[in-house]
Amino acid sequence: MNITPDGAYKLILKLENDKKSLIERMDKVSTFVVAVSEGDPEELRPDFDLKSTVEEIKQIEEKIIKIKHQRNLFNVTTVLPDTEMTIDEALVKMAVLNREYSRYVAMGRAEYKERVAAFGNNKAEIEYRYTNYPIEVAKKIGDQMYAELQKIQTELNRVNSTYTFEIPDDM
């Protein structure tokens, strides 16, 4: 069966929700309480088959593993046409850019000269902190990073909704 990366993501979420429901049910009915006045506990016992529930959970986990593996193979072999990076490389690049971007945004918001608060240190002099870089350069670097992030994200969005890869038919 062919599926888009976006479709695979949604299928994984569905399978994880199915697994969560089974686990919640197992937690709920694996024990039960009966008051003495209610009667025979065997007659009030809820239906529950631990073995089949565990097997069903394992089957769901196997499906998730297969889909994620196929998606990972797709990510390391599919090259984005504009950036000429694999999806995997693009995701790593975006993580690096996101981490560094905030630094340059903060540097771009700095003042050339800022008074340093000197509470409780008995200094008679007023101190100032000065930037040791051109603020406009920091802003420009941040803007370039943002533009690159947007370019990669746009390309990933297009690929995630239009390209497909193969997963087993029994999903």
DSSP file (Angstrom, degrees, kcal/mol; ACC not computed):
  #  RESIDUE AA STRUCTURE BP1 BP2  ACC     N-H-->O    O-->H-N    N-H-->O    O-->H-N    TCO  KAPPA ALPHA  PHI   PSI    X-CA   Y-CA   Z-CA
    1    1 A M              0   0    0      0, 0.0   166,-2.9     0, 0.0     2,-0.3   0.000 360.0 360.0 360.0 133.4    0.0    0.0    0.0
    2    2 A N  E     +A  166   0A   0    164,-0.2     2,-0.3   162,-0.1   164,-0.2  -0.703 360.0 171.9 -89.4 142.1    1.3    3.5   -0.9
    3    3 A I  E     -A  165   0A   0    162,-2.3   162,-2.3    -2,-0.3     3,-0.0  -0.995  30.7-119.8-148.7 147.4    1.0    6.2    1.7
    4    4 A T     >  -     0   0    0     -2,-0.3     4,-2.6   160,-0.2     5,-0.2  -0.480  33.7-111.9 -79.4 159.0    2.3    9.8    2.0
    5    5 A P  H  > S+     0   0    0      0, 0.0     4,-2.3     0, 0.0   156,-0.1   0.891 122.2  51.9 -57.1 -37.9    4.5   10.7    5.0
    6    6 A D  H  > S+     0   0    0    154,-2.1     4,-2.1     2,-0.2     5,-0.2   0.910 109.7  48.4 -64.2 -42.2    1.6   12.7    6.3
    7    7 A G  H  > S+     0   0    0    153,-0.4     4,-2.4     2,-0.2    -1,-0.2   0.879 110.1  52.3 -64.3 -37.9   -0.7    9.8    6.0
    8    8 A A  H  X S+     0   0    0     -4,-2.6     4,-2.7     2,-0.2    -2,-0.2   0.910 107.5  51.8 -64.3 -41.9    1.8    7.6    7.7
    9    9 A Y  H  X S+     0   0    0     -4,-2.3     4,-2.3     1,-0.2    -2,-0.2   0.928 111.8  46.4 -59.2 -45.6    2.0   10.0   10.6
   10   10 A K  H  X S+     0   0    0     -4,-2.1     4,-2.1     2,-0.2    -1,-0.2   0.872 111.7  51.3 -66.7 -37.1   -1.8   10.0   11.0
   11   11 A L  H  X S+     0   0    0     -4,-2.4     4,-2.6     2,-0.2    -1,-0.2   0.901 109.0  51.0 -65.9 -40.6   -1.9    6.2   10.7
   12   12 A I  H  X S+     0   0    0     -4,-2.7     4,-2.7     2,-0.2    -2,-0.2   0.924 109.3  50.9 -61.8 -44.2    0.7    5.9   13.5
   13   13 A L  H  X S+     0   0    0     -4,-2.3     4,-2.2     2,-0.2    -2,-0.2   0.913 110.5  49.5 -59.6 -42.1   -1.3    8.2   15.7
   14   14 A K  H  X S+     0   0    0     -4,-2.1     4,-2.4     2,-0.2    -2,-0.2   0.932 112.1  47.3 -62.2 -46.0   -4.4    6.1   15.1
   15   15 A L  H  X S+     0   0    0     -4,-2.6     4,-2.4     1,-0.2    -2,-0.2   0.895 111.1  51.4 -64.0 -39.5   -2.5    2.9   16.0
   16   16 A E  H  X S+     0   0    0     -4,-2.7     4,-2.4     2,-0.2    -1,-0.2   0.877 110.4  49.3 -65.1 -36.4   -1.1    4.5   19.1
   17   17 A N  H  X S+     0   0    0     -4,-2.2     4,-2.4     2,-0.2    -2,-0.2   0.896 109.7  51.5 -67.6 -39.6   -4.6    5.6   20.2
   18   18 A D  H  X S+     0   0    0     -4,-2.4     4,-2.0     2,-0.2    -2,-0.2   0.919 111.8  47.2 -60.6 -43.2   -5.8    2.0   19.6
   19   19 A K  H  X S+     0   0    0     -4,-2.4     4,-2.4     1,-0.2    -2,-0.2   0.911 110.3  52.3 -64.3 -43.2   -3.0    0.7   21.7
   20   20 A K  H  X S+     0   0    0     -4,-2.4     4,-2.8     1,-0.2    -1,-0.2   0.903 108.0  51.8 -60.7 -41.5   -3.7    3.3   24.4
   21   21 A S  H  X S+     0   0    0     -4,-2.4     4,-2.5     1,-0.2    -1,-0.2   0.913 109.8  48.9 -62.1 -42.9   -7.4    2.2   24.5
   22   22 A L  H  X S+     0   0    0     -4,-2.0     4,-2.7     2,-0.2    -2,-0.2   0.917 112.6  47.8 -62.6 -42.5   -6.4   -1.4   24.9
   23   23 A I  H  X S+     0   0    0     -4,-2.4     4,-2.8     2,-0.2    -2,-0.2   0.914 111.7  49.8 -65.8 -42.7   -4.0   -0.6   27.7
   24   24 A E  H  X S+     0   0    0     -4,-2.8     4,-2.0     2,-0.2    -1,-0.2   0.917 112.6  47.3 -62.0 -42.2   -6.6    1.6   29.5
   25   25 A R  H  X S+     0   0    0     -4,-2.5     4,-2.7     2,-0.2     5,-0.2   0.920 111.5  51.0 -64.0 -42.9   -9.2   -1.2   29.2
   26   26 A M  H  X S+     0   0    0     -4,-2.7     4,-1.6     1,-0.2    -2,-0.2   0.922 111.0  48.3 -61.0 -44.0   -6.6   -3.7   30.5
   27   27 A D  H  < S+     0   0    0     -4,-2.8     4,-0.3     1,-0.2    -1,-0.2   0.868 114.4  47.7 -62.4 -35.6   -5.9   -1.5   33.5
   28   28 A K  H  < S+     0   0    0     -4,-2.0     3,-0.2    -5,-0.2    -2,-0.2   0.891 123.1  27.9 -75.1 -40.4   -9.6   -1.0   34.1
   29   29 A V  H  < S+     0   0    0     -4,-2.7    -2,-0.2     1,-0.2    -1,-0.2   0.405  91.2  91.9-107.8   2.9  -10.7   -4.7   33.9
   30   30 A S  S  < S+     0   0    0     -4,-1.6     2,-0.3    -5,-0.2    -1,-0.2   0.754 103.0  21.4 -71.1 -19.8   -7.6   -6.6   35.0
   31   31 A T  S    S-     0   0    0     -4,-0.3     2,-0.3    -3,-0.2    -1,-0.0  -0.947  74.0-171.8-134.9 160.5   -8.9   -6.4   38.6
   32   32 A F        -     0   0    0     -2,-0.3     2,-0.4     2,-0.0    -3,-0.1  -0.992  15.8-135.3-151.7 155.7  -12.4   -5.9   39.9
   33   33 A V        -     0   0    0     -2,-0.3     2,-0.4     2,-0.0    -2,-0.0  -0.931  18.2-178.2-116.9 134.3  -14.1   -5.3   43.2
   34   34 A V        -     0   0    0     -2,-0.4     2,-0.2     5,-0.0    -2,-0.0  -0.997  22.7-132.9-132.1 128.5  -17.3   -7.0   44.4
   35   35 A A    >>  -     0   0    0     -2,-0.4     3,-1.7     1,-0.1     4,-0.6  -0.502  25.4-117.8 -74.5 149.7  -19.0   -6.4   47.7
   36   36 A V  G >4 S+     0   0    0      1,-0.3     3,-0.9     2,-0.2    -1,-0.1   0.862 115.2  55.3 -55.3 -38.5  -20.0   -9.4   49.6
   37   37 A S  G 34 S+     0   0    0      1,-0.2    -1,-0.3     3,-0.0     3,-0.1   0.620  93.5  71.7 -74.0 -11.8  -23.6   -8.4   49.4
   38   38 A E  G <4 S-     0   0    0     -3,-1.7     2,-0.3     1,-0.3    -1,-0.2   0.725 101.3-124.3 -78.9 -20.5  -23.5   -8.3   45.5
   39   39 A G    <<  +     0   0    0     -3,-0.9    -1,-0.3    -4,-0.6     5,-0.0  -0.813  59.7   6.0 118.4-158.0  -23.2  -12.0   45.1
   40   40 A D    >>  -     0   0    0     -2,-0.3     4,-1.0     1,-0.2     3,-0.8  -0.505  54.0-148.1 -71.3 121.1  -20.9  -14.5   43.4
   41   41 A P  H 3> S+     0   0    0      0, 0.0     4,-0.8     0, 0.0     3,-0.4   0.827  96.8  61.7 -58.3 -32.1  -17.7  -12.7   42.1
   42   42 A E  H 34 S+     0   0    0      1,-0.2     3,-0.3     2,-0.2    -2,-0.0   0.857 103.2  48.8 -64.8 -34.2  -17.6  -15.3   39.2
   43   43 A E  H <4 S+     0   0    0     -3,-0.8    -1,-0.2     1,-0.2    -3,-0.0   0.738 116.0  44.0 -75.1 -22.3  -20.9  -14.2   37.9
   44   44 A L  H  < S+     0   0    0     -4,-1.0    -2,-0.2    -3,-0.4    -1,-0.2   0.423  82.0 125.6-101.3  -1.5  -19.9  -10.5   38.1
   45   45 A R     <  -     0   0    0     -4,-0.8     2,-0.1    -3,-0.3     3,-0.1  -0.393  61.1-126.2 -62.3 126.8  -16.4  -11.0   36.6
   46   46 A P        -     0   0    0      0, 0.0     2,-0.3     0, 0.0    -1,-0.1  -0.421  31.5 -95.7 -71.6 150.6  -15.9   -8.7   33.5
   47   47 A D        +     0   0    0     -2,-0.1     2,-0.3     2,-0.0   -18,-0.0  -0.496  61.7 150.7 -65.5 127.8  -14.9  -10.3   30.2
   48   48 A F        -     0   0    0     -2,-0.3     2,-0.5    -3,-0.1   -22,-0.0  -0.863  28.6-171.6-163.6 126.2  -11.1  -10.0   29.9
   49   49 A D     >  -     0   0    0     -2,-0.3     4,-2.3     1,-0.2     5,-0.2  -0.913   5.3-170.4-121.6 101.4   -8.5  -12.2   28.2
   50   50 A L  H  > S+     0   0    0     -2,-0.5     4,-2.8     1,-0.2     5,-0.3   0.908  84.3  53.1 -58.2 -45.9   -5.0  -11.0   29.1
   51   51 A K  H  > S+     0   0    0      1,-0.2     4,-2.1     2,-0.2    -1,-0.2   0.923 112.3  42.7 -59.9 -47.5   -3.3  -13.2   26.5
   52   52 A S  H  > S+     0   0    0      2,-0.2     4,-2.4     1,-0.2    -1,-0.2   0.859 113.8  52.7 -70.2 -33.5   -5.4  -12.0   23.6
   53   53 A T  H  X S+     0   0    0     -4,-2.3     4,-2.3     2,-0.2    -2,-0.2   0.933 110.6  46.8 -65.7 -45.0   -5.1   -8.3   24.8
   54   54 A V  H  X S+     0   0    0     -4,-2.8     4,-2.4     1,-0.2    -2,-0.2   0.901 112.4  51.1 -62.5 -40.7   -1.3   -8.6   25.0
   55   55 A E  H  X S+     0   0    0     -4,-2.1     4,-2.3    -5,-0.3    -1,-0.2   0.905 109.3  50.1 -63.3 -41.5   -1.3  -10.2   21.5
   56   56 A E  H  X S+     0   0    0     -4,-2.4     4,-2.0     2,-0.2    -2,-0.2   0.899 110.5  49.8 -64.0 -40.5   -3.4   -7.4   20.1
   57   57 A I  H  X S+     0   0    0     -4,-2.3     4,-2.5     2,-0.2    -2,-0.2   0.915 110.1  51.1 -63.3 -43.4   -1.1   -4.8   21.6
   58   58 A K  H  X S+     0   0    0     -4,-2.4     4,-2.4     1,-0.2    -2,-0.2   0.892 108.1  52.2 -61.7 -40.2    2.0   -6.6   20.1
   59   59 A Q  H  X S+     0   0    0     -4,-2.3     4,-2.0     2,-0.2    -1,-0.2   0.906 110.3  47.9 -63.3 -41.5    0.3   -6.6   16.7
   60   60 A I  H  X S+     0   0    0     -4,-2.0     4,-2.4     2,-0.2    -2,-0.2   0.924 111.0  51.0 -64.1 -44.1   -0.3   -2.9   16.9
   61   61 A E  H  X S+     0   0    0     -4,-2.5     4,-2.6     1,-0.2    -2,-0.2   0.892 108.5  52.2 -61.3 -39.7    3.3   -2.3   18.0
   62   62 A E  H  X S+     0   0    0     -4,-2.4     4,-2.4     2,-0.2    -1,-0.2   0.899 109.0  50.0 -63.3 -40.7    4.6   -4.4   15.1
   63   63 A K  H  X S+     0   0    0     -4,-2.0     4,-2.6     2,-0.2     5,-0.2   0.928 111.1  49.0 -62.5 -44.7    2.5   -2.3   12.7
   64   64 A I  H  X S+     0   0    0     -4,-2.4     4,-2.8     1,-0.2     5,-0.2   0.919 110.9  50.5 -60.7 -44.0    3.9    0.9   14.2
   65   65 A I  H  X S+     0   0    0     -4,-2.6     4,-2.4     1,-0.2    -1,-0.2   0.923 111.4  48.0 -60.5 -45.5    7.5   -0.4   13.9
   66   66 A K  H  X S+     0   0    0     -4,-2.4     4,-2.4     2,-0.2    -2,-0.2   0.919 113.7  46.3 -63.4 -44.2    7.0   -1.4   10.2
   67   67 A I  H  X S+     0   0    0     -4,-2.6     4,-2.6     1,-0.2    -2,-0.2   0.938 114.0  47.6 -65.1 -45.9    5.5    2.0    9.3
   68   68 A K  H  X S+     0   0    0     -4,-2.8     4,-2.5    -5,-0.2    -1,-0.2   0.888 111.5  51.5 -63.4 -37.9    8.2    4.0   11.2
   69   69 A H  H  X S+     0   0    0     -4,-2.4     4,-2.6    -5,-0.2    -1,-0.2   0.943 111.4  46.4 -63.4 -47.1   10.9    1.9    9.6
   70   70 A Q  H  X S+     0   0    0     -4,-2.4     4,-2.4     1,-0.2    -2,-0.2   0.893 112.7  50.6 -62.8 -38.8    9.5    2.5    6.1
   71   71 A R  H  X S+     0   0    0     -4,-2.6     4,-2.6     2,-0.2    -1,-0.2   0.902 109.5  50.8 -65.2 -40.1    9.2    6.2    6.8
   72   72 A N  H  X S+     0   0    0     -4,-2.5     4,-1.9     2,-0.2    -2,-0.2   0.916 110.0  49.4 -63.7 -42.3   12.8    6.3    8.1
   73   73 A L  H  X S+     0   0    0     -4,-2.6     4,-1.0     1,-0.2    -2,-0.2   0.926 111.6  49.8 -60.6 -43.8   14.0    4.6    4.9
   74   74 A F  H >X S+     0   0    0     -4,-2.4     4,-2.2     1,-0.2     3,-0.5   0.917 110.1  51.5 -58.5 -44.6   12.0    7.1    2.9
   75   75 A N  H 3< S+     0   0    0     -4,-2.6    13,-2.7     1,-0.2    12,-0.5   0.819 112.0  44.6 -65.9 -32.4   13.5   10.0    4.9
   76   76 A V  H 3< S+     0   0    0     -4,-1.9    -1,-0.2    11,-0.2    -2,-0.2   0.592 122.2  36.7 -89.9  -8.9   17.1    8.9    4.3
   77   77 A T  H << S+     0   0    0     -4,-1.0     2,-0.5    -3,-0.5    -2,-0.2   0.623  94.2  88.9-114.4 -18.2   16.7    8.2    0.6
   78   78 A T     <  -     0   0    0     -4,-2.2     9,-1.8    -5,-0.2     2,-0.5  -0.724  62.9-152.7 -89.3 124.3   14.3   10.9   -0.6
   79   79 A V  B     -B   86   0B   0     -2,-0.5     7,-0.3     7,-0.2    -3,-0.0  -0.812  16.4-125.0 -98.4 131.2   16.0   14.0   -1.7
   80   80 A L     >  -     0   0    0      5,-3.5     4,-1.9    -2,-0.5     5,-0.3  -0.605  21.2-137.5 -72.0 129.1   14.2   17.4   -1.6
   81   81 A P  T  4 S+     0   0    0      0, 0.0    -1,-0.1     0, 0.0    -2,-0.0   0.862  94.0  38.1 -62.3 -40.4   14.3   18.8   -5.1
   82   82 A D  T  4 S+     0   0    0      1,-0.2    70,-0.1    69,-0.1    -2,-0.0   0.923 126.0  32.8 -80.3 -44.3   15.1   22.5   -4.2
   83   83 A T  T  4 S-     0   0    0      2,-0.1    -1,-0.2    68,-0.1     3,-0.1   0.644  92.9-139.4 -88.5 -14.7   17.5   22.1   -1.3
   84   84 A E     <  +     0   0    0     -4,-1.9     2,-0.3     1,-0.2    -5,-0.0   0.811  61.0 123.3  57.1  33.6   19.1   18.8   -2.6
   85   85 A M        -     0   0    0     -5,-0.3    -5,-3.5     1,-0.0    -1,-0.2  -0.875  67.8-109.7-114.1 153.0   19.2   17.4    0.9
   86   86 A T  B  >  -B   79   0B   0     -2,-0.3     4,-2.6    -7,-0.3    -7,-0.2  -0.392  34.7-109.2 -69.9 162.6   17.6   14.2    2.0
   87   87 A I  H  > S+     0   0    0     -9,-1.8     4,-2.6   -12,-0.5     5,-0.2   0.911 121.8  54.1 -59.2 -41.2   14.6   14.6    4.3
   88   88 A D  H  > S+     0   0    0    -13,-2.7     4,-2.0     1,-0.2    -1,-0.2   0.928 109.6  46.2 -58.7 -47.1   16.7   13.2    7.1
   89   89 A E  H  > S+     0   0    0    -14,-0.3     4,-2.9     1,-0.2    -1,-0.2   0.903 111.5  52.7 -62.3 -40.8   19.4   15.9    6.5
   90   90 A A  H  X S+     0   0    0     -4,-2.6     4,-2.6     2,-0.2    -2,-0.2   0.895 108.1  50.3 -63.1 -40.5   16.7   18.6    6.2
   91   91 A L  H  X S+     0   0    0     -4,-2.6     4,-1.8     2,-0.2    -1,-0.2   0.900 113.1  45.9 -64.9 -40.5   15.2   17.6    9.6
   92   92 A V  H  X S+     0   0    0     -4,-2.0     4,-2.2     2,-0.2    -2,-0.2   0.928 112.4  51.0 -65.9 -44.9   18.6   17.7   11.3
   93   93 A K  H  X S+     0   0    0     -4,-2.9     4,-2.8     1,-0.2    -2,-0.2   0.903 109.2  51.1 -59.5 -42.6   19.4   21.0    9.6
   94   94 A M  H  X S+     0   0    0     -4,-2.6     4,-2.9     1,-0.2    -1,-0.2   0.888 107.9  52.2 -63.7 -38.9   16.1   22.5   10.8
   95   95 A A  H  X S+     0   0    0     -4,-1.8     4,-2.0     2,-0.2    -1,-0.2   0.919 112.2  45.8 -63.1 -42.8   16.8   21.4   14.4
   96   96 A V  H  X S+     0   0    0     -4,-2.2     4,-2.4     2,-0.2     5,-0.2   0.941 114.2  48.0 -64.8 -47.8   20.2   23.1   14.2
   97   97 A L  H  X S+     0   0    0     -4,-2.8     4,-2.9     1,-0.2    -2,-0.2   0.913 110.9  51.0 -61.1 -43.6   18.7   26.3   12.7
   98   98 A N  H  X S+     0   0    0     -4,-2.9     4,-1.0     1,-0.2    -1,-0.2   0.905 111.5  48.1 -60.2 -41.6   15.9   26.4   15.2
   99   99 A R  H  < S+     0   0    0     -4,-2.0     4,-0.5    -5,-0.2    -2,-0.2   0.917 119.3  37.9 -65.3 -43.5   18.4   26.1   18.1
  100  100 A E  H >X S+     0   0    0     -4,-2.4     4,-1.4     1,-0.2     3,-0.7   0.795 102.2  72.8 -80.2 -29.0   20.7   28.8   16.8
  101  101 A Y  H 3X S+     0   0    0     -4,-2.9     4,-2.2     1,-0.3     3,-0.2   0.892  92.2  55.3 -54.8 -45.7   18.0   31.1   15.5
  102  102 A S  H 3X S+     0   0    0     -4,-1.0     4,-2.2     1,-0.2    -1,-0.3   0.834 103.3  56.9 -61.3 -32.4   16.9   32.3   18.9
  103  103 A R  H <> S+     0   0    0     -3,-0.7     4,-2.3    -4,-0.5    -1,-0.2   0.938 110.0  43.1 -62.5 -46.5   20.4   33.3   19.7
  104  104 A Y  H  X S+     0   0    0     -4,-1.4     4,-2.2     2,-0.2    38,-0.2   0.818 110.7  55.3 -74.1 -29.6   20.6   35.7   16.8
  105  105 A V  H  X S+     0   0    0     -4,-2.2     4,-1.1     2,-0.2    -1,-0.2   0.942 110.7  46.2 -63.2 -46.3   17.1   37.0   17.4
  106  106 A A  H  X S+     0   0    0     -4,-2.2     4,-0.5     1,-0.2     3,-0.5   0.911 113.0  49.1 -62.5 -42.8   18.2   37.9   20.9
  107  107 A M  H >< S+     0   0    0     -4,-2.3     3,-0.8     1,-0.2    -1,-0.2   0.870 109.0  53.7 -65.2 -34.9   21.4   39.5   19.7
  108  108 A G  H 3< S+     0   0    0     -4,-2.2    -1,-0.2    30,-0.3    -2,-0.2   0.712 107.1  52.0 -71.8 -20.3   19.5   41.4   17.1
  109  109 A R  H 3< S+     0   0    0     -4,-1.1    -1,-0.2    -3,-0.5    -2,-0.2   0.509  87.9 112.4 -91.1  -6.0   17.2   42.9   19.8
  110  110 A A    <<  -     0   0    0     -3,-0.8     2,-0.3    -4,-0.5    -3,-0.0  -0.160  66.8-122.2 -65.9 160.4   20.1   44.1   21.9
  111  111 A E        -     0   0    0      1,-0.1    20,-0.2    18,-0.1     3,-0.2  -0.772  14.3-128.4 -98.5 149.2   20.9   47.7   22.5
  112  112 A Y  S    S+     0   0    0     -2,-0.3    19,-1.7     1,-0.3     2,-0.4   0.871 100.8  20.3 -63.3 -34.6   24.3   49.2   21.6
  113  113 A K  E    S+C  130   0C   0     17,-0.2     2,-0.4    -3,-0.0    -1,-0.3  -0.991  73.5 175.8-139.6 127.0   24.5   50.6   25.1
  114  114 A E  E     -C  129   0C   0     15,-2.5    15,-3.6    -2,-0.4     2,-0.2  -0.996  31.1-119.5-137.0 131.1   22.6   49.3   28.1
  115  115 A R  E     -C  128   0C   0     -2,-0.4     2,-0.5    13,-0.2    13,-0.3  -0.475  26.6-135.1 -69.7 135.6   22.8   50.4   31.7
  116  116 A V  E     -C  127   0C   0     11,-2.5    11,-0.5    -2,-0.2     2,-0.3  -0.816  17.0-126.3 -93.5 124.4   23.8   47.6   34.0
  117  117 A A        -     0   0    0     -2,-0.5     2,-0.3     1,-0.1     9,-0.0  -0.547  22.8-168.9 -70.3 129.6   21.7   47.5   37.2
  118  118 A A    >   +     0   0    0     -2,-0.3     3,-0.7     5,-0.1     2,-0.4  -0.534  13.7 173.7-121.6  64.4   24.1   47.5   40.2
  119  119 A F  T 3   -     0   0    0     -2,-0.3    -2,-0.0     1,-0.2     0, 0.0  -0.587  65.8  -8.3 -78.1 127.3   21.9   46.6   43.1
  120  120 A G  T 3  S+     0   0    0     -2,-0.4    -1,-0.2     1,-0.1    -2,-0.0   0.565  99.5 104.6  73.7  11.0   23.6   46.1   46.4
  121  121 A N  S <  S-     0   0    0     -3,-0.7    -2,-0.1     2,-0.1    -1,-0.1   0.326  81.2-128.3-107.5  11.4   27.2   46.1   45.3
  122  122 A N        +     0   0    0     -4,-0.2     2,-0.4     1,-0.2    -3,-0.1   0.769  48.2 161.5  54.0  33.7   27.9   49.6   46.6
  123  123 A K        -     0   0    0     -5,-0.3    -1,-0.2     1,-0.1    -2,-0.1  -0.682  30.9-163.1 -84.1 136.5   29.4   50.8   43.4
  124  124 A A        +     0   0    0     -2,-0.4     2,-0.3     2,-0.1    -1,-0.1   0.672  68.9  78.3 -88.6 -19.8   29.6   54.6   43.0
  125  125 A E  S    S-     0   0    0      1,-0.0     2,-0.5     0, 0.0    -2,-0.1  -0.619  79.4-125.7 -93.2 149.9   30.0   54.4   39.2
  126  126 A I        -     0   0    0     -2,-0.3     2,-0.3    -9,-0.0    -9,-0.1  -0.795  29.7-153.9 -88.7 132.9   27.3   53.8   36.7
  127  127 A E  E     -C  116   0C   0    -11,-0.5   -11,-2.5    -2,-0.5     2,-0.4  -0.834   8.3-163.2-111.5 149.1   28.2   50.9   34.4
  128  128 A Y  E     -C  115   0C   0     -2,-0.3     2,-0.5   -13,-0.3   -13,-0.2  -0.966  13.5-140.3-127.8 145.9   27.1   50.2   30.9
  129  129 A R  E     -C  114   0C   0    -15,-3.6   -15,-2.5    -2,-0.4     2,-0.4  -0.912  22.5-163.0-103.0 131.3   27.1   47.0   28.8
  130  130 A Y  E     -C  113   0C   0     -2,-0.5   -17,-0.2   -17,-0.2     2,-0.2  -0.896  20.3-116.9-115.3 142.9   28.1   47.6   25.1
  131  131 A T        -     0   0    0    -19,-1.7     4,-0.1    -2,-0.4   -19,-0.0  -0.530  14.5-155.3 -74.7 147.3   27.5   45.2   22.2
  132  132 A N  S    S+     0   0    0     -2,-0.2    -1,-0.1     2,-0.1   -20,-0.0  -0.124  72.9  52.1-114.0  33.6   30.7   44.0   20.6
  133  133 A Y  S    S-     0   0    0    -26,-0.1     2,-0.6   -21,-0.1    -2,-0.1  -0.971  97.3 -87.4-158.6 157.9   29.2   43.3   17.2
  134  134 A P    >>  -     0   0    0      0, 0.0     4,-1.5     0, 0.0     3,-0.8  -0.656  32.3-149.8 -75.1 120.0   27.0   45.1   14.7
  135  135 A I  H 3> S+     0   0    0     -2,-0.6     4,-2.3     1,-0.3     5,-0.2   0.865  95.5  58.7 -58.8 -38.8   23.4   44.5   15.8
  136  136 A E  H 3> S+     0   0    0      1,-0.2     4,-2.4     2,-0.2    -1,-0.3   0.841 102.2  54.4 -61.8 -33.3   22.2   44.8   12.1
  137  137 A V  H <> S+     0   0    0     -3,-0.8     4,-2.6     2,-0.2    -1,-0.2   0.924 107.9  48.9 -66.8 -43.0   24.5   41.8   11.2
  138  138 A A  H  X S+     0   0    0     -4,-1.5     4,-2.4     2,-0.2   -30,-0.3   0.915 111.9  49.5 -61.5 -42.8   22.9   39.7   14.0
  139  139 A K  H  X S+     0   0    0     -4,-2.3     4,-2.6     1,-0.2    -2,-0.2   0.913 111.0  49.7 -61.1 -42.5   19.5   40.7   12.7
  140  140 A K  H  X S+     0   0    0     -4,-2.4     4,-2.5     2,-0.2    -2,-0.2   0.909 110.0  49.8 -64.8 -42.4   20.5   39.8    9.1
  141  141 A I  H  X S+     0   0    0     -4,-2.6     4,-2.4     2,-0.2    -1,-0.2   0.930 112.3  48.5 -61.2 -44.8   21.9   36.4   10.2
  142  142 A G  H  X S+     0   0    0     -4,-2.4     4,-2.4   -38,-0.2    -2,-0.2   0.907 111.2  49.9 -60.9 -42.7   18.6   35.7   12.1
  143  143 A D  H  X S+     0   0    0     -4,-2.6     4,-2.5     2,-0.2    -1,-0.2   0.896 110.5  50.0 -63.3 -40.6   16.6   36.7    9.0
  144  144 A Q  H  X S+     0   0    0     -4,-2.5     4,-2.3     2,-0.2    -2,-0.2   0.906 110.9  49.4 -64.9 -41.2   18.6   34.4    6.8
  145  145 A M  H  X S+     0   0    0     -4,-2.4     4,-2.7     2,-0.2    -2,-0.2   0.919 111.1  49.7 -62.8 -43.4   18.1   31.5    9.2
  146  146 A Y  H  X S+     0   0    0     -4,-2.4     4,-2.6     1,-0.2    -2,-0.2   0.921 110.6  49.7 -61.8 -44.5   14.4   32.2    9.3
  147  147 A A  H  X S+     0   0    0     -4,-2.5     4,-2.2     1,-0.2    -1,-0.2   0.899 111.8  48.6 -62.1 -40.4   14.2   32.3    5.5
  148  148 A E  H  X S+     0   0    0     -4,-2.3     4,-2.5     2,-0.2     5,-0.2   0.908 110.8  50.5 -66.8 -41.8   16.1   29.0    5.3
  149  149 A L  H  X S+     0   0    0     -4,-2.7     4,-2.8     1,-0.2    -2,-0.2   0.923 111.5  48.6 -59.1 -44.9   13.9   27.4    7.9
  150  150 A Q  H  X S+     0   0    0     -4,-2.6     4,-2.6     2,-0.2    -2,-0.2   0.894 110.6  50.7 -63.7 -40.6   10.8   28.5    5.9
  151  151 A K  H  X S+     0   0    0     -4,-2.2     4,-2.1     2,-0.2    -2,-0.2   0.938 113.8  43.8 -63.0 -47.7   12.2   27.2    2.6
  152  152 A I  H  X S+     0   0    0     -4,-2.5     4,-2.8     2,-0.2    -2,-0.2   0.926 114.4  50.1 -64.2 -44.7   13.0   23.8    4.1
  153  153 A Q  H  X S+     0   0    0     -4,-2.8     4,-2.7     1,-0.2    -2,-0.2   0.904 110.0  50.2 -62.7 -41.7    9.6   23.6    5.9
  154  154 A T  H  X S+     0   0    0     -4,-2.6     4,-2.0     2,-0.2    -1,-0.2   0.917 112.5  47.0 -62.0 -43.3    7.7   24.5    2.7
  155  155 A E  H  X S+     0   0    0     -4,-2.1     4,-2.4    -5,-0.2    -2,-0.2   0.906 112.2  49.8 -66.4 -41.1    9.6   21.9    0.8
  156  156 A L  H  X S+     0   0    0     -4,-2.8     4,-3.2     2,-0.2    -2,-0.2   0.905 108.9  53.0 -63.0 -41.1    9.0   19.3    3.5
  157  157 A N  H  X S+     0   0    0     -4,-2.7     4,-1.2     2,-0.2    -1,-0.2   0.914 110.2  47.9 -59.8 -42.7    5.3   20.2    3.6
  158  158 A R  H  X S+     0   0    0     -4,-2.0     4,-1.0     2,-0.2     3,-0.4   0.936 115.3  44.0 -64.6 -46.2    5.0   19.6   -0.2
  159  159 A V  H >X S+     0   0    0     -4,-2.4     4,-2.2     1,-0.2     3,-0.7   0.915 110.1  55.9 -65.2 -43.2    6.9   16.3    0.0
  160  160 A N  H 3< S+     0   0    0     -4,-3.2  -154,-2.1     1,-0.2  -153,-0.4   0.761 115.5  38.0 -62.2 -24.9    4.9   15.1    3.0
  161  161 A S  H 3< S+     0   0    0     -4,-1.2    -1,-0.2    -3,-0.4    -2,-0.2   0.531 128.0  28.6-104.9  -6.4    1.6   15.6    1.2
  162  162 A T  H << S+     0   0    0     -4,-1.0    -3,-0.2    -3,-0.7    -2,-0.2   0.706  99.7  76.1-124.4 -33.7    2.5   14.5   -2.3
  163  163 A Y     <  -     0   0    0     -4,-2.2     2,-0.3    -5,-0.3     0, 0.0  -0.462  62.4-159.8 -79.6 155.6    5.3   11.9   -2.2
  164  164 A T        -     0   0    0   -160,-0.2     2,-0.3    -2,-0.1  -160,-0.2  -0.903  11.7-167.9-131.7 162.1    4.5    8.3   -1.2
  165  165 A F  E     -A    3   0A   0   -162,-2.3  -162,-2.3    -2,-0.3     2,-0.4  -0.939  31.6 -97.1-142.1 166.5    6.2    5.2    0.0
  166  166 A E  E     +A    2   0A   0     -2,-0.3  -164,-0.2  -164,-0.2     3,-0.0  -0.674  36.0 173.7 -92.3 133.8    5.2    1.6    0.4
  167  167 A I        -     0   0    0   -166,-2.9     4,-0.1    -2,-0.4  -100,-0.1  -0.932  46.9 -79.0-127.3 158.5    4.0    0.0    3.6
  168  168 A P    >   -     0   0    0      0, 0.0     3,-0.9     0, 0.0    -1,-0.0  -0.208  38.3-123.9 -55.9 147.2    2.6   -3.5    4.1
  169  169 A D  T 3  S+     0   0    0      1,-0.3  -167,-0.0     2,-0.1    -3,-0.0   0.695 100.8  73.5 -66.7 -21.6   -1.0   -4.0    3.0
  170  170 A D  T 3         0   0    0      1,-0.3    -1,-0.3  -169,-0.0  -107,-0.1   0.170 360.0 360.0 -84.6  21.7   -2.2   -5.3    6.3
  171  171 A M    <         0   0    0     -3,-0.9    -1,-0.3    -4,-0.1    -2,-0.1   0.477 360.0 360.0 -83.8 360.0   -2.0   -1.9    8.0
